[in-house]
């Protein structure tokens, strides 16, 4: 932690208009987050096929869906700290390499427990990518558009949501066996992650990190000018660094309250969102047990395209105008209302159309609200 002022560097970054430099950073960070989302959520569809092939019990199916999320918690805590110690870029490509290994291992897994092990590895890498993607884009962004730019990175999660079902429908539609289909779906995660490794190798270290944490202000200025093709060329102004240690951070009431508010809201959102999203195929199968696997996947895709994607897009457009905290509160309130209706209205969970309507509205306000803001606000 540091509270440092570098007039040349920070002024250039904070006041710069949106340019190709920012869009390149969004592309690289967004590709990583698309990979995270794809790997996290494709397991819901793959698990439906794996359950049939390996005759999984409900307990084993639940573990398969959840193991990556548990590993992501661990990865975020460990790699988030390492990124402060050794730099964002090193961690940035390292977690992408871990994701390549985890995705390939998952696709080639010969048994359930080997699959569980590689899903854990994959989740460990994805967890490390979450904080670094958010922080790096935030450190590149200008002041006026920071929320929108970080939100654009997060919105690539929408692509991860819809690409998985599209691939599944394509594979099953051409007659691929269940065994081949789920292995290809999981293996494609390695392709996306390998692309991320390449793109991230072309990025410089975060200028703010280099200047503030490592004391390499002149190099940060040079890297920034080169990466932005000269559009951002701040003067190499020296400065004094003041560092806050971990103990000081943990005893600082202001930072603890901020951490509790941001991390606490993210926990509450994730409890509802990630479990529902990964388990959507199973939820649809319970609501409409007569539906085929193809129909179930198609319904899931429709929910994401009709309800979730517009929420992401509207959040990007209105995030900085409505206000991050206000948008988060509106989203949480609407989610609570939708979930209360699902839980309290008799017969709703056996009526397909009414259930999907309420479930879809909950998805819209999840994306146009806390799913976006709980990612943007901490960074």
MARZA-638384 format. One record per residue (C-alpha): residue in three letters; x, y, z. Coordinates in steps of 0.5 Angstrom, whole numbers, plus 500, padded with zeros to 3 digits. Layout:
<pts>
gugu,u,v,w
ala,X,Y,Z
...
</pts>
This chain:
<pts>
gugu,u,v,w
unk,500,500,500
unk,503,507,498
unk,500,514,498
unk,505,517,493
unk,504,523,489
unk,507,523,482
unk,505,530,478
unk,507,528,472
unk,505,521,471
unk,499,521,475
unk,496,527,472
unk,498,524,465
unk,494,518,467
unk,488,521,470
unk,487,527,465
unk,488,523,459
unk,482,523,454
unk,480,516,452
unk,485,513,447
unk,487,507,443
unk,492,506,449
unk,486,505,454
unk,482,501,449
unk,488,496,448
unk,489,495,455
unk,481,494,455
unk,482,488,450
unk,488,485,454
unk,485,485,461
unk,478,483,458
unk,480,477,454
unk,483,475,461
unk,476,476,464
unk,472,473,458
unk,477,467,459
unk,475,467,467
unk,468,467,466
unk,468,462,460
unk,472,457,465
unk,468,458,471
unk,461,458,468
unk,462,452,462
unk,462,447,468
unk,455,448,469
unk,453,445,462
unk,459,440,462
unk,457,437,469
unk,450,435,466
unk,454,431,460
unk,459,428,465
unk,453,426,470
unk,450,422,465
unk,457,419,463
unk,460,418,470
unk,453,417,473
unk,455,422,479
unk,451,423,485
unk,448,429,487
unk,454,430,492
unk,459,429,487
unk,456,434,482
unk,455,439,487
unk,463,438,488
unk,464,439,481
unk,461,445,480
unk,464,448,487
unk,471,446,487
unk,473,452,482
unk,470,457,486
unk,473,455,492
unk,480,455,489
unk,479,462,486
unk,478,465,493
unk,485,462,495
unk,488,464,488
unk,485,471,489
unk,488,472,496
unk,495,469,494
unk,496,472,488
unk,493,479,490
unk,498,479,495
unk,504,477,490
unk,502,482,485
unk,503,488,490
unk,510,485,492
unk,513,483,485
unk,509,487,480
unk,502,486,476
unk,505,484,470
unk,509,478,472
unk,502,475,476
unk,498,477,470
unk,501,472,465
unk,503,467,471
unk,496,466,472
unk,494,465,465
unk,499,460,464
unk,496,456,470
unk,489,457,467
unk,492,453,461
unk,495,447,465
unk,488,447,469
unk,484,447,462
unk,488,442,459
unk,488,437,465
unk,481,438,465
unk,479,436,458
unk,484,430,458
unk,482,428,465
unk,481,420,465
unk,477,420,472
unk,472,424,476
unk,478,426,482
unk,483,427,477
unk,478,432,474
unk,477,435,481
unk,484,436,481
unk,485,440,475
unk,479,444,476
unk,482,446,483
unk,488,448,479
unk,484,452,474
unk,480,456,479
unk,487,458,483
unk,489,461,476
unk,482,464,475
unk,482,467,482
unk,489,470,481
unk,486,474,475
unk,480,477,478
unk,484,482,483
unk,490,483,478
unk,485,485,472
unk,481,490,476
unk,487,493,479
unk,491,494,473
unk,485,497,468
unk,484,501,474
unk,491,504,474
unk,491,505,467
unk,485,508,466
unk,483,516,467
unk,479,519,472
unk,473,521,469
unk,472,514,465
unk,475,509,470
unk,469,506,472
unk,466,505,465
unk,473,502,463
unk,474,497,468
unk,466,496,467
unk,468,494,460
unk,473,489,462
unk,468,486,467
unk,463,486,461
unk,467,481,457
unk,464,476,462
unk,458,476,458
unk,461,473,452
unk,464,468,457
unk,456,467,459
unk,454,466,452
unk,460,463,448
unk,460,456,453
unk,452,455,451
unk,453,456,444
unk,459,452,443
unk,455,446,447
unk,449,447,442
unk,454,447,436
unk,457,440,438
unk,451,437,440
unk,448,439,434
unk,453,436,429
unk,452,429,433
unk,458,430,438
unk,458,425,443
unk,457,427,450
unk,464,425,452
unk,467,429,446
unk,463,435,447
unk,465,436,455
unk,472,435,453
unk,472,440,448
unk,468,445,452
unk,473,445,457
unk,479,444,453
unk,477,451,449
unk,479,454,456
unk,486,453,454
unk,486,456,447
unk,483,462,450
unk,488,462,456
unk,494,461,451
unk,491,467,447
unk,491,471,454
unk,499,469,455
unk,501,472,448
unk,497,479,449
unk,499,480,456
unk,507,479,454
unk,506,485,450
unk,504,489,456
unk,508,494,460
unk,508,493,468
unk,503,498,471
unk,506,505,471
unk,503,507,477
unk,505,501,480
unk,512,501,478
unk,513,509,480
unk,509,508,487
unk,511,501,489
unk,518,500,486
unk,521,507,486
unk,522,506,478
unk,519,512,476
unk,523,514,470
unk,522,507,467
unk,514,507,468
unk,514,514,464
unk,518,511,458
unk,514,504,458
unk,508,509,458
unk,510,513,453
unk,512,507,448
unk,506,503,450
unk,501,509,448
unk,505,510,442
unk,507,517,445
unk,500,519,446
unk,502,519,453
unk,509,522,455
unk,509,525,462
unk,515,528,465
unk,520,524,469
unk,518,528,476
unk,521,525,482
unk,517,524,488
unk,517,521,495
unk,514,514,497
unk,510,513,503
unk,509,506,504
unk,503,503,509
unk,505,496,512
unk,500,490,513
unk,500,491,520
unk,498,499,519
unk,493,497,514
unk,489,492,519
unk,489,497,524
unk,487,503,520
unk,479,504,521
unk,478,507,515
unk,481,502,510
unk,478,496,514
unk,471,499,513
unk,472,500,506
unk,474,493,505
unk,468,490,509
unk,464,494,505
unk,467,492,498
unk,468,485,500
unk,462,484,504
unk,458,486,498
unk,461,482,493
unk,461,476,498
unk,453,477,498
unk,453,478,491
unk,457,472,489
unk,453,467,494
unk,447,468,490
unk,450,469,483
unk,455,464,482
unk,451,459,485
unk,445,460,480
unk,449,461,474
unk,453,455,474
unk,447,451,476
unk,442,454,471
unk,442,448,467
unk,440,444,473
unk,435,449,475
unk,432,449,469
unk,432,441,469
unk,428,441,475
unk,423,447,473
unk,422,443,466
unk,424,436,467
unk,421,434,460
unk,426,438,457
unk,432,435,453
unk,439,437,454
unk,439,441,448
unk,433,445,450
unk,435,446,457
unk,442,449,454
unk,438,453,449
unk,433,456,455
unk,440,458,459
unk,443,461,453
unk,436,465,452
unk,436,468,459
unk,443,470,458
unk,442,474,452
unk,436,477,453
unk,436,479,460
unk,444,479,462
unk,447,482,456
unk,443,488,456
unk,444,489,464
unk,452,489,462
unk,451,494,457
unk,446,499,460
unk,451,498,466
unk,457,501,462
unk,453,506,459
unk,450,509,466
unk,455,507,471
unk,459,513,472
unk,452,517,471
unk,448,514,476
unk,453,513,481
unk,457,506,483
unk,454,505,490
unk,447,508,488
unk,447,503,482
unk,449,497,487
unk,443,498,492
unk,438,498,486
unk,441,492,484
unk,441,488,490
unk,434,491,492
unk,431,488,485
unk,435,482,486
unk,432,481,493
unk,425,482,490
unk,425,477,485
unk,428,472,489
unk,423,473,494
unk,418,472,489
unk,421,465,487
unk,421,463,494
unk,414,465,496
unk,409,465,491
unk,406,458,491
unk,407,454,484
unk,412,459,481
unk,417,454,481
unk,413,449,477
unk,411,454,472
unk,416,455,466
unk,414,461,463
unk,413,465,470
unk,419,463,473
unk,424,464,467
unk,421,471,467
unk,422,473,474
unk,429,469,474
unk,431,473,468
unk,429,480,471
unk,433,478,477
unk,439,477,472
unk,438,483,469
unk,439,487,475
unk,444,483,477
unk,448,485,471
unk,446,492,472
unk,448,493,479
unk,452,489,484
unk,455,484,479
unk,458,490,475
unk,459,495,481
unk,462,490,486
unk,468,489,481
unk,469,496,480
unk,468,499,486
unk,474,496,490
unk,479,497,485
</pts>
